[in-house]
């Protein structure tokens, strides 16, 4: 999956577009839209904005919020349902794709897969060695005698 999408309206490619999330909005959906774009919690985006209001540039933040409110489009319906996902090898599961997602190079992923296969092969060899041993046969016979 590519991090670039094609904008259907004008046909040009670009990075993921930022939208106002009006469904999860508290005021205008700007903080929720930026949080969705960055892949962070809405709470942290709003908290960061509120903390910024207590800084010396609070007037600038208010103006930027109002400008974004008018310039950013609301999130279209097709974006609300479809979420891009990618496979994360660290958690061995799929997760939503964010702008902070950085996939490792193929050589690193192949080396990690080879290492996992080598460890799995060693575990299988140890299991085969145990199953074919006399100790296993003896334990199996004892368990049969206990059942009788």
FENFEN-V865560 format. One record per backbone hydrogen bond with DSSP energy under -1.0 kcal/mol. NH is the residue of the N-H (numbers start at 1). CO is the residue of the C=O. E is the energy in kcal/mol with one decimal. If there is no record, write none. Layout:
BEGIN
nh = {NH,NH}
co = {CO,CO}
e = {E,E}
END
This chain:
BEGIN
nh = {5,7,11,14,20,21,22,33,34,35,36,37,38,39,40,45,46,47,48,49,50,51,52,53,54,55,58,61,62,63,64,65,66,67,68,69,70,71,72,75,80,81,82,86,88,92,93,95,97,101,109,110,111,112,113,114,115,116,117,118,119,120,121,122,123,124,125,126,127,128,129,130,131,132,133,137,138,139,140,141,142,143,144,145,146,147}
co = {14,12,7,5,73,29,20,29,30,31,32,33,34,35,35,41,42,43,44,45,46,47,48,49,51,52,55,57,58,59,60,61,62,63,64,65,66,67,68,20,76,77,78,95,93,88,88,86,84,98,105,106,107,108,109,110,111,112,113,114,115,116,117,118,119,120,121,122,123,124,125,126,127,128,130,133,134,135,136,137,138,139,140,141,142,143}
e = {-1.8,-2.6,-2.2,-1.7,-2.7,-2.1,-1.2,-2.1,-2.5,-2.5,-2.4,-2.2,-2.4,-1.4,-2.1,-1.7,-2.5,-2.8,-2.4,-1.9,-2.6,-2.6,-2.0,-1.2,-1.3,-1.5,-1.4,-1.9,-2.3,-2.0,-2.6,-2.5,-2.2,-2.5,-2.6,-2.3,-1.6,-2.5,-2.6,-2.3,-1.1,-1.2,-1.4,-2.4,-2.8,-1.1,-1.5,-2.3,-3.3,-1.3,-2.0,-2.6,-2.1,-2.3,-2.2,-2.6,-2.2,-2.3,-2.5,-2.3,-2.3,-2.3,-2.5,-2.0,-1.9,-2.4,-2.6,-2.3,-2.2,-2.8,-2.4,-2.0,-2.6,-1.9,-1.2,-1.5,-2.6,-2.4,-2.5,-2.2,-2.3,-2.2,-1.6,-2.1,-2.1,-1.4}
END
